[in-house]
Amino acid sequence: MFNKFIHRPVFAIIISVVIVFIGGLAIKQLPISQFPQIAPTTVNIFIAYPGSSADVLVNSTLITLEQAINGVEGMRYIATDATSAGEATLRIIFEPGTDPNDAVIRVKTRVDQVMPLLPELVQREGVVITPIQPSMLMYVNLYSTEKSMDEKFLFNYATVKMIPEIQRTKGVARAQILGSRRFAMRVWLNPDRMRAYSISVEEVMESLAEQSIIGRPGRLGQSSGIAAQSLEYVLTYKGRYNEPEEYENIIIRANAEGESIHLRDIATVE
C-alpha cells in the first residue's frame, strides 16, 4: 500500500489536500469553550434581616427556606451561612450541566411558596436569588492618590459608575464591593432612654415608615371630561427625608395634651 504512494506522489498529495480540507471543515463544528462547565451549577440566595442575631436568623428564616427548597429537582446539597450582622447566604448546588436559568426558576418557585411565612422585615429587605459560580474570577482594587477622594468617595464612585457597567458585561453573574461604606442615614438608639419612655424598636420603625415616605398627593382641578377645565395643579410632596435634622424631628409618640417624644430624645442620627 505504501508503495503506491511512493510511486504515485501526485496521488498522495491529492489525498493529503483532501484530508486537510475535510479537517478544516470539521474543526469549525467542534464545540469550543474558553471556560468549560466543570463546576456544578450554584444558585445563591442572599437574605437580610437587620438587627437580628445569627440564631434568630436561622430559626426564623433559614430553617423555613431550607425545608421548602430541599428536594428541588436536580439538587445535590444545600449550604447555609448566617452572621451576627443580620445577613445570611444560602447556596443550592445542582448537578453539573444543569441550566442555570432553570435552576433559578425551580428555586424561586419554592421560595415564593413560603415567602408569606418569613418575617415582615425580611420580605421588605428582599430575598435575592442569583445563579453564580462557586468562585470569584477577578478582584479589582480601586485607589486614588488625591487627598480629596477619600474611602467614602471611592466607594460611592464604584457603586454608581463601575458596578453597573460590570454587571452589564456578558457572562458576569454578580459584581459586589467587599466592605460596607454605603451612604446611608444611621439611627443609633439609646436603650436607657427607650426604657425610660417605654418605647420599643418596632414603634420607632413604624414612625420612620409612616413619616419618611415617598408620597403621591395627586392633582387638583383635573378635568372630568364633562366640563372644560382650564387649570390643573399637580401636587408635589417633599418625599423621603435626607437630612439628620429631619429624622431627629420625627414624632415617636404624642398625647392629647400636646406632649410629644421625638426621635432625637431617644436616639442619635448621623
ABEGO torsion letter per residue (X at the ends): XAAAAAABAAAAAAAAAAAAAAAAAAAAABBBBABBBABBBBBBBBBBBBGBBAAAAAAAAAAAAAAAABGBBGBABBBBBBBAAGBBBBBBBBBBGBBAAAAAAAAAAAAAAAAAABBAAAAAAEBBBBBBBABBABBBBBBBABAABBAAAAAAAAAAAAAAAAAABBGBABBBBBEBABBBBBBBBBAAAAAAAGBBAAAAAAAAAAABBBBBAEBBGBBAGABBBABBBBBBBAEBBABAAAAAABBABBBAAGBBBBAAAABBBX
